[in-house]
Structure formats: structure tokens, C-alpha cells
Amino acid sequence: MPSQKKEKKKKRKKKLPSDFYDYNLLACTILLVSFGLIMLYSASAYEAASTFKGNDMYYFTHQAGLSAIVLVGIVILSKFVDYHSVWFQRIAALVYWGSLLLMAAVRFTPLGYEAYGARRWLRIVGVSLQPAEIGKLGLILYLPYIILKMGKNMRTIRAKAIVLGLGVLQALAAWILTDNLSTAIILGLIACVILFLADPEVKFYARVIPGAAVIGVFAIIILKNNLQIFERIGGDFRSNRIYEWLSGGSYQILQGLYAIGSGGFLGKGLGNSTQKITTIPEAQNDMIFSIICEELGIFGALLVLLLFGYLLYRLFVVAQNAPDAYGMLMVSGVFAHISIQVILNLCVVLKLMPATGITLPFISYGGTSVLFILTEIGIALCVSRFIVFRDGQNAEQGETAEEQ
């Protein structure tokens, strides 16, 4: 009897990787990145040639090189990293608190610099990065760790307040220290999704979420009928963006809608967009979906949405079958981040909300965004490696997962 108990304790201590690996998730990611690079070159070639002395591949080469390196890196790491290890949890804490320090460095040190009218970037040894993007990864890694440490105490209001407070802290840092309200909103929503999944008491959310939605709708209706409020405020670029949206849309959004409308069902053909030539500023960034619609039409846009839908489906499968709550919450955080960012980007392009500067994952230009969003996919692949099946050679591992 004592020997049997010892064997059970050993089984509980460690989860073994299975033979499963979500190659479908990896393939979908590679397809999205490859498609994004093609559209990035098409959307940015004219501007790159005029800005960088005829080098029309400037944006493409930067993004392609980084994407290739990161893709190889996440495949290697996801094959060998055990997310249950102590050092992985220490890295989670380091990324979370380190991102806060880096955001503070943007505001209070000479390393921070301004671009596109906002001070959101750090330049270290000639390399630029956006610390708010690191904050998203830190939140996805660190909140599940804190939730698991609390265990059954998650039922208490104090525990929920701590978890939500960590999310709010990250969001406030992004807003106040880097003047990035859109990223702050995304961070807050990611924290809410993780807390919702970890909290066994759902009645509270069933009341709060519909109530918040109703209040938001009424607020938009009231503001739309009282645009003079924004005329009195004036000056602040955010209030100007909201005013433009409520009064018919900004120049950039309207040009994006013209691009979408002119594309029709099959589009004008790859590389044949006219709106990207000086008409849509920075077309390779947050407005790239409108170029996709113009060149590839509704058919191309639907293809992109199907790819995102399948990617999210694979993330859902990994989260649902994760061997433990830690893996489930991390992958759910990745799912929340990508889905929220895609939805917000499309809402801006389709004039359903004010312009925010939120990029389209895997497709828009942005080194920091690609680096960390691919790292999140690597985390999901790492979790998928520990998914077990209860038949054949994985039967013993399945028993181990049940005991835990």
C-alpha cells in the first residue's frame, strides 16, 4: 500500500508530453503570416519606394525576416519547453513586471521616443519595440499563474479584486505611461476574459455584461445627438476621433470604405489598389484590411476571416483539451487577445467604431506585434504538446491527467 501511494504522488508531480502536436494550428499560423507578407508588400511598396530611395521591399524584408526567425524559434521552443516548470512561471512574472518597467522607461527616460504623434516606443541599441505589446504577453502568462496560486480562494471577492487589479494595473500603465488607450482597452478585456473563465460564480457577469452593453448603446445615442459636446471640449485627438466617427467618419476611414466598395466581389487584382497610393495614409498598418478588400474583393476578405476563424477554432480545441487549468487559461488568453484585436480592427475599418490604431494580427506591419503574437501561438503549441488521449499508447498519461 505505501508503495502504491508513492507511485500516485510521483504521477501527480509531473505531466508527461504526449505524441500530439497541433500541426493544424501551426499550418494556419504560417498561412496567415505568409498571406500577411504578400499583402504587406502590395500595400506598402509605393510608400516604401518613395520614402526609402526606391527600396520598395523595405517593410516586407523587415517583417519577413523577423517572422521567419520567430516562427522557427516558437516551433523549437514549443517542442522542448515544459510550461509546468518553475522557471517558466518565473519568466511569466518577469515578463509582467518587466513590461511595466519598460512602459515607465518610455515616459521617464531618453530611451522613449515619439512616432506618428505618440510617445509609445523604446529604442534600445538601435532596435525599436513597443512595451505595451509585451504587456499583453505578460498578462496572458502571469494572471493564470496567480489564479492557480489562489486555488479555492478564487471564490472570494478579495482574490477576484487582486486578479482584476493586476489587469487594471497593466491597462493603466499602457494608457498613462505610453498614451495608448486602445491597447489599454485590449489589456482590460483580456484580463476580464481570464477572470471570467477562472471564476466559478458566473451570475455576477450575467448581470454586469448585458447592463454594460445597454449603457454603452445609450451613451452612443446620446452623444450622436449632442455633437456640440465635442466642439466645446476640442483639442484632444481622442475626442476629435469620436466626433469624426459620430459625424460621418474621418478622411482615412472614408477612403478605406471607398477602397472596400470599389473592390467588388473578386477585387481589382493583387497589387492594383489605387487607394493605397497616398490616399490612405499608412495603408500597411491598421487599414490593411481595406486594401485586401480592394485588391481581392469580398472573396479575399472572406478567405482571411475564414483563416482567422480556423485559427481561433484550433486555439479553442487546445484550450478545451488542455491537461490543466494553467494551460487552459493561458491559451484562452491568447484566444481572447487575437479575437478582440481582429474584431476591433475590422470595426474601425468598417466605421463601426472610432479610429484606434489597432493593427490586424499577423498581417499589419509592426515588428513588436508580430514578435509577441507569434510567441503567444508558441505558448498554445507548447500546451498542445501535453494534450493526452485515453486510448492506445497514451492511456497511462490519460490516467495521470485524471488523477491531477
N, C-alpha and C positions, 0 to 999 in steps of 0.2 A: 504493500500500500504506500509506504513513504516514497519508494522509487517512482511509482506512478504519478504521485503529486509533483515530484521534482521535474519529471518529463513534461507535465502540463505547464508548469511555471516557465520552463525553457521555451515552450511553444508560444507562450503569451508574450515573451520578451521581444521576439523578433518576427517580423513578417518577411517571408521569402518572396523574391520576384518570381513571377510566373513566366511561361513561354509567350504570353500575349503581349503585343505591342501595337498600338493603334496606328498602323500604316495609312489608314484612310484619312485620319486627321493630318498626318504629315503630308500626304499627297495633296490634300485640299489646300493646305497652307502654301506649299510650293506653287500650286496653280495660281493662287491669289497673288503671291509675290511676283510671279512671272508676268501675269496679266497686268499687275500694277506697274511693273517696269516698262512694259510696252506702251501703256497709256501715259506714263510719266514722260517718256521720250517724246511722244506725239504732242503732249500738252505743253512741254517746256522747250522744245527745240528752237523755236523762233526767239523766245526771250533770252535763252542761253547764248544763242549766236550773236544777238545784239549787245548783250551785257559782257560776255567773256571773249571778245575779239574773235568771233567766228567759231568758237567751240560749242557746237550745238548739242554735244553729248555731256556737257558739264554736270547737270543734275543727274542724268542717267548713270554715268560712271560712278559718281559718289554713292548713290543709293544701291546700285548693283553690287559694287564691291563689298559694302557693309552687309548687305542682305546675304550674300554668298557666305561670308565668313561666319555670320551669326547662325545661319541655317546649319552649317557643318558643326559649329560649336554646340548647338542645342541637341542635335542628334547624338553626338558623342557623350555629352553630359547626361542626357536622359537615359542612355544605355547603362551608365555606371553609377549615377548618383542615387543614394537611398534617402528619400525625403523624411524618413523616420529618425535619421541620425541626429545627434546632439549638435554637431557643427552646422547642420542645415538650419536648425532652429536659431542658432546664434547668428547666422547670416541674416535670417529674417528680421531679427531685432536690429542688426547693424544697418540693413537697408532702410528700415523705417525711420530710425532716429538719425541716420546719416543724411537722408533726404531732407529732413527738417533743417539740419545744419547747412546743407548746400543751398537751400532756399534762403536762409538767413544771409549766406555769403553773397547771394545775388543782390540783396538790398543794401548790405552794410560794408562790402569790400570792393576794391577796384576790379576784382575778377568778374563782377557782374557787368553786363553791357546791354545797351538798348538796341533793338532792331524792330523794324516795322511799327515804330511808335510805342513800344512797350519794353520795359526792362525785365526780361524773363530768362535770360541766358547767362551761362558762365563760360568763360574762355580760359581753359587750363592747358598750358603747353601747346597752344595753337589749335586745340580741339574744343569745339563748342558743344554744350549739352544743356538740356532744359531740365532742371532738378524736379519740377512738378511731375514730369513723366516718371521719374524714379519713385516719387511718392505713391503713384498708383501701384507699382510692383510691391513697394514696402507694405502698403495696406493689405494687399492680397495675401502676402506671406505672413504678416505679423498678427493680424486680427484672429485668424483661425488658431494660431498658437496660444494667444491669450484666452480665447474661448475654451480651448481644451484644458488649459491650466485651471480654469474656474470650475469645470466639471458641472456637478449638480447645482452649484451656486448660481448658474446662469438663470435660474428661475427668479432670482431676487432682483429688485429694482436697482440696487447698487451695482451689481455686475453688469446689467444692461447699460447703465449710465456710464460705466467705465469704458465698455466696448464702443458705445456711440461717441463718447468723449474723445477717444483715440481717432475715430474717423473725422470728427468735427475739428480736432486739432490740425490734422493733415490738410483738411479743406481750408481752414482759416489761414494756414501758413501759405498755401498756394494763392489765396486771394490777396492777403495783406502784403506778404513779402515779395511776391512776383507779379502782383496785379493781374492774376489770371483767374477771373471769375468762372469761366466755362469749365476749366479743369477742376476748380473747387466744387462745382456742382456735380461733376462726374465722380469725384472722390467721395462726396457725401452720399451719392446714390449707391456706390459700390459698398460702402460701409453699411447702409441700410439693408441691402440685399443679404449680405453675410450675416448680419444680426437677425434678420427675419428667419433665415434658414436654421440658425443655431438656437433660436428661441422656441421652446415647445408651446408657449402661450400665444396663439395666433388671433385671439378675439380682439385684442387691442388694435392690431394692424387692420383687421376687418372694418373697424370703425374709423380709424385715422385716415387711411389711404383714400377711400371714397370722399370723405369730408374735405381733405386737402384738394382733391381734384375739382370738386364743386366750387370751392373758394377761388381756385385758380381761374376757372372759366368765368366766374362773375367778375373777378378783378380785370380780366382782359376786356370784357364787355364794357365795364365802367370806364376804363382807360381809353378805349377806342372812341367812346362818345364824348370824351373830355380831353382832347389832344392839347388843349391850351395849357394843361398842367406841365407838359414837357417844354413848351415855349417859355414858360416862366422859369423853369429850372435852368435850361440852357447850359452850354459849356461842357458837361460831362459826355464823353463819347458813348457811354452805355445808354444814357437816356436818349441821345441822338439816334442811336441804332433802333431803340424801341419805338421812337417817334416815327422814324422812316418806315419801319415794318408795319406799324398800325396805319400809316397814311398811304400805303401802297407799295412799299418796298424800296430799298436802296438801289443805286445805279448798278452795283455789282450783281445783286440778286436778280434784277430785271434782265440784265444781259444774259445771266445764266438761264433764265426762263426762255428767253429768245433762242438760245442755243438748243435747249431741250425740245422746243416746239419745232425748230427747223430741221431736226434730225429725222422726224417721222418714225416709221416702224423699223426700217433697215439702216437708217443713217446715211450720211454723205460719203462714207468710206473712211477707213483708217488714215489719219493724217490730213484729212480735208476740212477740218474745222476752220471756220472764218472768225468765230468769236474769240478764239484764243490769241489772235494776232492783235495785241494791245487793247482789245475791247474789254476782256475780263482780266483785271489785274491779278497777278499771281495765280494763274489758272491751274498750275501744278499742285497747289496746296489744297485748301478746303473746298474749292469749286470744281475739282477734277471730275466729279460725277456728271456735271453738266456737259463737259467735253465728251465723256463716254456716250452720253445720250445723243449728242450732235453727230458724232462720227459713226457710232454703231447702232444708233436708234434705240427704240424701246426694246428690241430683241436683245441687244447687247447689255442694256441696263438690267433686264430680267435675268440674263445669264449671270451677271455679277451678284445680284440678290440671291440667286439660287446657290451660288458658291458660298456666300456668307451664311445662308440658311443651313447648308450641309455642314459647314464648319461648326456652327452653333449646335447642330444636332449631335455631332461627334463629341463635342465638349459635354453635352448633356448626358450622353451614354457613359462617358468616362466618370463624370460626377456621380451618376446614379449607381454605377458598379464599383466605385472606389472601395477599397477594403476597410477604410476607417473614416471617421468624421473629419480628421485633419485633411486628408486628400480630397474629400468631397467638398469641403468649404473652400479650399484653395482653387479648385477647378471651377466651382460656382462663381468665385470672384472673377476669374478670367472670363467666364461666360458673361457675367454682368458687365464687365468693362467693355468687351468688344461689342456686345449688343447695344448698350447705351450709346457708345460713341458712334456706331453706324446709324442708329435711329436719329440722333441729334444732328449729325452731318446731313442726312437726307432731308430732315425737316427744315434746315436752313436753306439748302439748295432749292427746295420746293416752296419756299416762302411761307412755311407753316410756323416759323418762329424767327426771332431777330438773329442777325448775323453774330456768330460767336467765335469764329476762327478754329472750330473743332475739325480736325483732319479725318479723312476716311482711312481706317486702318488698312495697312499693307499696300495701299495704293497711292495716297498723297505723299508728297515729298517731305522728308523730315527724318534725319538720322537717328535722333534720340527716340522718337516714336517707334520707328522700325526695330531698333535695338531691343527696347524693353517689351514691346508687344510680342516679338518673336521669342523672347525669354519666357514670357508667360505661357506661350504654346509649348515650350520646352518643359515647363513645370507640369503641364497637363499630360505630356507624353511620358514624363517620369512617373506620374501617378498611374497611368495606364499600364505600365510595366508590372505593377503589383496586383492588377485585376486577376482574380482566380476563378476557375470554373470547377464545378463539382462533378467532373467525370474524368475517367482515364487517369493520366499521369499527374493531374493537378488535384486529385481528390484529397490527398493529405494536406495540401496547402489550403484547400477549401475548409477543412476541419479547423485548421489553425485560425482562419479568419472568423469562423463561427464562435470559437471559444473567446476571441477577443471582443 
